């Protein structure tokens, strides 16, 4: 993923400072997981669990879900 990776516990992008996954991170993730979209969903589900554990989704976990996973639907 290079420089567009998340920083914990803020969950901002270390490359551009935007909320992670930023547009570049999303593009990189799609390219990296292109043949295995299910694996991408599993990875982002684990990331979502970590972000929730860090308290990022409080009090609106559905918004965090959209940010972390909602964008990968075909």
C-alpha positions as CSV (number, residue, x, y, z in Angstrom):
1,X,0.0,0.0,0.0
2,X,3.0,2.3,0.2
3,X,2.5,5.6,2.0
4,X,-1.3,5.6,2.1
5,X,-1.7,3.4,5.2
6,X,-3.7,4.1,8.3
7,X,-2.3,5.6,11.5
8,X,-3.8,4.3,14.8
9,X,-5.6,5.4,16.8
10,X,-6.7,8.4,14.6
11,X,-7.3,6.2,11.6
12,X,-6.1,9.0,9.3
13,X,-3.9,8.3,6.3
14,X,-0.2,8.6,6.9
15,X,0.4,9.8,3.4
16,X,-2.2,12.6,3.0
17,X,-3.9,13.0,6.4
18,X,-7.4,12.3,5.1
19,X,-9.6,9.8,6.9
20,X,-8.5,6.3,6.0
21,X,-9.1,4.7,3.6
22,X,-8.4,7.8,1.5
23,X,-9.1,7.8,-2.3
24,X,-5.6,6.7,-3.0
25,X,-5.7,3.9,-0.4
26,X,-9.0,2.7,-1.9
27,X,-7.5,2.6,-5.4
28,X,-4.4,0.7,-4.1
29,X,-6.6,-1.8,-2.2
30,X,-8.8,-2.4,-5.3
31,X,-5.6,-3.0,-7.4
32,X,-4.0,-5.2,-4.7
33,X,-7.1,-7.4,-4.1
34,X,-8.6,-7.2,-7.7
35,X,-8.8,-11.0,-8.2
36,X,-10.0,-11.6,-4.6
37,X,-12.7,-9.1,-3.6
38,X,-13.8,-11.4,-0.8
39,X,-10.3,-11.2,0.7
40,X,-10.5,-7.4,0.6
41,X,-13.8,-7.6,2.5
42,X,-12.3,-9.8,5.1
43,X,-9.3,-7.6,5.5
44,X,-11.4,-4.4,5.8
45,X,-13.7,-6.2,8.3
46,X,-10.7,-6.8,10.5
47,X,-9.7,-3.2,10.1
48,X,-13.2,-2.1,11.0
49,X,-13.1,-4.2,14.2
50,X,-9.8,-2.6,15.1
51,X,-11.2,0.9,14.5
52,X,-14.3,0.1,16.6
53,X,-12.0,-1.2,19.4
54,X,-10.1,2.1,19.2
55,X,-13.4,3.9,19.7
56,X,-13.6,5.4,16.3
57,X,-17.2,4.6,15.5
58,X,-18.7,6.0,18.7
59,X,-21.6,6.9,18.7
60,X,-22.3,6.1,15.0
61,X,-20.8,2.7,14.0
62,X,-22.8,2.7,10.8
63,X,-20.9,5.7,9.5
64,X,-17.6,3.9,10.2
65,X,-18.9,0.8,8.4
66,X,-19.7,3.0,5.3
67,X,-16.2,4.5,5.5
68,X,-14.3,1.2,5.9
69,X,-16.5,-1.3,4.0
70,X,-19.4,0.3,2.3
71,X,-17.4,1.5,-0.7
72,X,-16.3,-2.0,-1.9
73,X,-19.7,-3.2,-3.2
74,X,-19.7,-3.9,-6.9
